[in-house]
Amino acid sequence: MALLAPLAVSADVISQINSQGQQVVIQRDAIVVKQDSATIIYKHFDLKERRIVKATLQESSLPYTINRSAPDNRRQIVDEWRHFGFTATVTDTSGKASQISDAYIDFYPPGGEGSLLEALPAETHLPVLFSDGSSDYIDFADITRVEFTRDHVRITLASGQVKEGQFMMPTSQPAEARVLGITDKYDPASVDVFDFSVPLARVKQIDFQQ
């Protein structure tokens, strides 16, 4: 599968000498965004989730080594990430359309203030509650269009089938769903894994490019 093929461009490589004195690669094709005496924070592309994620390594008695790439290679690796993730055009309720790559949904406290009472994983699928009480998690890969009217969703699948229901929050606690992704202006050195963010309540339509 093309999705599992190795990336053609090499970015930062993080390795470690183990207790046997052997060099072990921890992460290839990464972008290290912070390093101090205690931690290393880096971004990489998660093939299973099909999105950019951020990870933290705690420094220990077995030190890590970072082979840093040139700025051009970092830009190229981000361009590679854009091809592997979900590309979508997000139209907000004002009619503004934005094209993003590596799209996903994440959950924040209402208004982005404070912290959630429970950890909620980011998603690359749409959780939907149907009128008969059943529910489904529809993968972005199976969707061509989602239309939102408040919390009502109308989903057009790649097969041509249309499903309608209610966006299903994964928690009963106060939380805000947001659509996130990167644009063509995304800075590879950014500590964030997105530069586009809009509350789902302000989204009118999402069109996925399959």
C-alpha positions as CSV (number, residue, x, y, z in Angstrom):
1,M,0.0,0.0,0.0
2,A,1.2,3.5,-0.8
3,L,0.3,4.7,2.6
4,L,2.9,2.3,4.1
5,A,5.7,3.2,1.7
6,P,8.8,4.9,3.2
7,L,8.9,8.7,2.9
8,A,11.2,9.8,0.1
9,V,12.7,12.7,2.1
10,S,14.6,12.3,5.4
11,A,14.1,14.8,8.2
12,D,15.4,14.7,11.8
13,V,16.5,11.3,13.0
14,I,16.4,10.5,16.8
15,S,18.5,7.7,18.1
16,Q,19.8,6.3,21.3
17,I,22.7,4.1,22.5
18,N,21.2,1.3,24.5
19,S,22.7,-0.5,27.5
20,Q,24.5,-2.9,25.1
21,G,26.2,0.0,23.4
22,Q,24.1,-0.4,20.2
23,Q,22.6,2.6,18.4
24,V,18.8,2.2,18.1
25,V,16.7,4.6,15.9
26,I,13.8,5.9,17.9
27,Q,12.1,8.0,15.2
28,R,12.9,8.8,11.6
29,D,11.4,11.6,9.5
30,A,10.7,13.7,12.6
31,I,10.9,17.4,13.3
32,V,12.4,18.2,16.7
33,V,10.8,21.4,18.0
34,K,12.3,21.6,21.5
35,Q,15.2,20.1,23.3
36,D,16.6,20.8,26.8
37,S,18.4,18.9,29.4
38,A,15.2,17.0,30.5
39,T,13.1,16.5,27.4
40,I,12.9,16.3,23.6
41,I,9.7,17.2,21.9
42,Y,9.2,16.3,18.3
43,K,6.6,16.0,15.6
44,H,6.1,13.1,13.2
45,F,3.4,11.6,11.0
46,D,1.3,8.8,12.4
47,L,0.4,6.5,9.6
48,K,-2.4,4.8,11.5
49,E,-4.1,8.0,12.5
50,R,-3.1,9.8,9.2
51,R,-2.2,13.0,11.0
52,I,0.7,14.9,12.5
53,V,1.3,14.1,16.2
54,K,3.6,15.4,18.8
55,A,5.7,13.2,21.1
56,T,7.9,13.7,24.1
57,L,11.0,11.8,25.2
58,Q,12.4,12.1,28.7
59,E,16.2,12.3,28.9
60,S,17.7,9.5,30.9
61,S,21.0,7.9,31.7
62,L,21.0,6.7,28.1
63,P,21.2,9.9,26.1
64,Y,19.5,10.6,22.8
65,T,21.2,11.8,19.7
66,I,19.5,14.0,17.1
67,N,20.7,14.1,13.5
68,R,19.1,17.3,12.5
69,S,18.0,18.0,8.9
70,A,18.4,21.1,6.8
71,P,15.5,23.6,6.7
72,D,14.7,22.6,3.1
73,N,14.4,18.9,4.1
74,R,12.0,20.0,6.9
75,R,9.8,21.8,4.4
76,Q,9.9,18.8,2.1
77,I,8.9,16.4,4.8
78,V,5.9,18.5,5.7
79,D,4.9,18.4,2.0
80,E,5.1,14.6,2.2
81,W,2.9,14.6,5.3
82,R,0.3,16.7,3.4
83,H,0.0,13.9,0.8
84,F,-0.5,11.1,3.4
85,G,-3.2,12.9,5.5
86,F,-6.8,13.8,4.8
87,T,-7.2,16.8,2.5
88,A,-10.4,18.8,2.9
89,T,-12.1,22.1,2.0
90,V,-13.7,23.5,5.2
91,T,-16.5,26.1,4.6
92,D,-17.5,28.0,7.7
93,T,-20.9,29.6,8.5
94,S,-19.8,32.9,7.0
95,G,-19.1,31.2,3.7
96,K,-15.3,31.3,3.9
97,A,-13.7,28.2,2.4
98,S,-10.3,27.0,3.5
99,Q,-8.3,24.1,2.1
100,I,-6.4,22.1,4.7
101,S,-4.3,18.9,4.8
102,D,-3.9,16.3,7.6
103,A,-7.4,17.2,8.8
104,Y,-8.7,15.8,12.1
105,I,-11.1,16.6,14.9
106,D,-10.0,17.3,18.4
107,F,-11.7,18.4,21.6
108,Y,-11.0,21.4,23.9
109,P,-12.6,23.1,26.9
110,P,-15.4,25.4,25.8
111,G,-13.8,28.6,24.4
112,G,-10.4,26.9,24.8
113,E,-10.0,28.0,28.4
114,G,-8.9,25.7,31.2
115,S,-8.5,21.9,30.7
116,L,-10.8,19.0,30.0
117,L,-11.9,16.9,32.9
118,E,-11.1,13.7,30.9
119,A,-8.6,13.0,28.2
120,L,-10.3,12.8,24.8
121,P,-8.3,11.4,21.8
122,A,-8.2,13.3,18.5
123,E,-10.2,11.6,15.7
124,T,-10.0,11.1,12.0
125,H,-13.6,9.8,11.8
126,L,-17.0,11.3,12.5
127,P,-19.0,10.0,15.5
128,V,-22.7,10.0,14.6
129,L,-25.8,9.2,16.6
130,F,-28.8,8.1,14.5
131,S,-32.5,8.7,15.2
132,D,-33.0,5.0,16.0
133,G,-30.5,5.2,18.8
134,S,-27.7,3.5,17.0
135,S,-24.3,5.1,16.4
136,D,-21.4,4.8,14.1
137,Y,-17.9,6.1,13.7
138,I,-17.5,7.0,10.0
139,D,-13.9,7.2,8.8
140,F,-12.9,10.3,6.9
141,A,-11.6,8.0,4.1
142,D,-15.3,6.9,3.4
143,I,-16.7,10.5,3.3
144,T,-16.9,12.9,0.4
145,R,-19.0,15.6,2.1
146,V,-20.4,16.5,5.5
147,E,-23.1,19.2,5.9
148,F,-23.8,20.7,9.4
149,T,-26.9,22.3,10.6
150,R,-26.3,23.0,14.3
151,D,-25.5,19.5,15.6
152,H,-27.4,17.8,12.8
153,V,-25.1,16.2,10.1
154,R,-25.8,15.0,6.6
155,I,-23.0,12.8,5.4
156,T,-22.4,11.8,1.7
157,L,-20.3,8.7,1.5
158,A,-17.8,7.9,-1.3
159,S,-20.3,5.1,-2.2
160,G,-23.0,7.6,-2.9
161,Q,-25.0,6.6,0.2
162,V,-26.3,9.5,2.4
163,K,-26.6,9.2,6.1
164,E,-28.1,11.7,8.5
165,G,-27.9,12.0,12.3
166,Q,-26.4,14.0,15.1
167,F,-22.8,14.7,15.8
168,M,-22.0,12.6,18.9
169,M,-19.7,14.2,21.4
170,P,-17.4,11.6,23.1
171,T,-18.1,13.0,26.6
172,S,-21.0,14.3,28.6
173,Q,-18.6,16.9,30.2
174,P,-18.4,20.5,28.7
175,A,-16.2,20.3,25.6
176,E,-15.8,21.9,22.2
177,A,-15.1,20.0,19.0
178,R,-12.8,21.7,16.5
179,V,-11.6,20.9,13.0
180,L,-7.8,21.2,12.8
181,G,-5.3,20.8,10.0
182,I,-2.4,22.5,8.2
183,T,-2.4,25.0,5.4
184,D,0.2,25.7,2.7
185,K,1.6,28.4,5.1
186,Y,2.3,25.9,7.9
187,D,5.7,26.5,9.5
188,P,7.7,23.3,9.9
189,A,9.4,24.7,13.0
190,S,6.1,25.3,14.8
191,V,5.6,23.6,18.1
192,D,1.9,23.1,17.1
193,V,0.8,20.3,14.7
194,F,-1.8,22.6,13.1
195,D,-2.1,26.1,11.9
196,F,-5.8,25.9,11.0
197,S,-8.5,25.6,13.8
198,V,-12.2,26.3,13.7
199,P,-14.9,25.2,16.2
200,L,-17.2,22.6,14.7
201,A,-20.1,24.8,15.7
202,R,-18.9,27.3,13.1
203,V,-18.5,24.8,10.3
204,K,-21.2,24.7,7.5
205,Q,-19.6,22.0,5.3
206,I,-16.5,19.8,4.8
207,D,-15.6,18.4,1.5
208,F,-13.0,15.7,1.5
209,Q,-10.7,15.1,-1.5
210,Q,-10.4,11.3,-2.0
